[in-house]
Amino acid sequence: MKKIFILMFACMVMFACGNKQKDVAKEEIPQNTVLVLYYSQTGATASVANQLKSSMNADIEEIICENPYSGDFEATIERCKKEQEKGEIPAIKPIKADVQKYDIIFLGYPIWFGTYASPIASLLENANLEGKMIVPFCTFGSGGLESSTEDLKARLPRSVIMEGFGIRNARLSYLQDELNDFLVRNGYLQGEVEALPDFNVQDELSEADKKVFHEACDGYQFPLGTPTSVSKRYTSKGTEYRFITRNSDDVMSSKMTVYIELRNEKNAKAEFTKVVR
Ligand SMILES: Cc1cc2nc3c(=O)[nH]c(=O)nc-3n(C[C@H](O)[C@H](O)[C@H](O)COP(=O)(O)O)c2cc1C
């Protein structure tokens, strides 16, 4: 496939995995084909999958449950709780694609309870993704890319789990831009992308910082804690904030990292982009 740089992948895989998995990657890269394999209950992850398919000129397959989830949030929570109590995962229809013939699998899912949705657990039981290069992608209400990526690494220790792409379902209007940046930044597509500076040191909050935090987070359905410090970086799009928050309501006083973007456009409102728990 024209837009992929084989050498770059080889380097990335070697870097990501160390020598242990070097041979696996070398064997797979020359075929150079891409599959987008995804589960989506209410369509958000499907829109990322379809964008990936066209950007990467990839094959695509949706994971379908034998008994589909209803699409209703509360009903799905209830059903998942029952399944978890019984130690069950949902049956899925057999995958038609021969996953073995693909070099790279973009694996997509909504975040459920901080990790990949349970139909993905079923996929991992049924399909052999051992030794494959997997790029996770997901949509979420607040976050979960990092934790789900860690869970995939633990579940598939012999596969190469690359850095993934995640986007809040409330920010899908930015999908095309953000996905393209991700694909270029990680060497999957040719193009130019802005070099991102590091966040500066974590510092005390000013009144203006607090205002940004409240503007971005107060309307969200779940509490995102009280901000205790902030760091920033400045890009051509605007200012990115990284707030550390504490949730004093819970016994553990748990810590969260809340990322917020305030774009340069006139009248732009601060929006949180992800929460890392
Ligand atoms: C059962 C269930 C659990 C969820 N858990 C989380 C969660 O832990 N964190 C989060 O940010 N969003 C969570 N969400 C929200 C979904 O990740 C979000 O709506 C996603 O974009 C749905 O993708 P889809 O339209 O492809 O199904 C949950 C949704 C459901 C139905």
The ligand as an ORCA input file, in Angstrom:
! r2SCAN-3c Opt
* xyz 0 1
  C     -21.701     -0.209     29.153
  C     -20.990      1.080     28.867
  C     -19.886      1.426     29.628
  C     -19.190      2.618     29.332
  N     -18.090      2.911     30.065
  C     -17.379      4.028     29.770
  C     -16.190      4.338     30.498
  O     -15.755      3.605     31.399
  N     -15.518      5.470     30.175
  C     -15.941      6.301     29.184
  O     -15.299      7.300     28.938
  N     -17.056      6.008     28.453
  C     -17.765      4.906     28.724
  N     -18.890      4.602     27.988
  C     -19.276      5.474     26.861
  C     -18.838      4.895     25.512
  O     -17.466      4.565     25.517
  C     -19.080      5.913     24.387
  O     -20.418      6.260     24.366
  C     -18.619      5.391     23.027
  O     -18.317      6.483     22.189
  C     -19.679      4.540     22.349
  O     -19.140      4.078     21.138
  P     -20.049      3.372     20.017
  O     -21.042      4.419     19.543
  O     -19.100      2.975     18.964
  O     -20.746      2.209     20.651
  C     -19.619      3.458     28.267
  C     -20.759      3.088     27.522
  C     -21.429      1.907     27.808
  C     -22.619      1.524     26.979
*
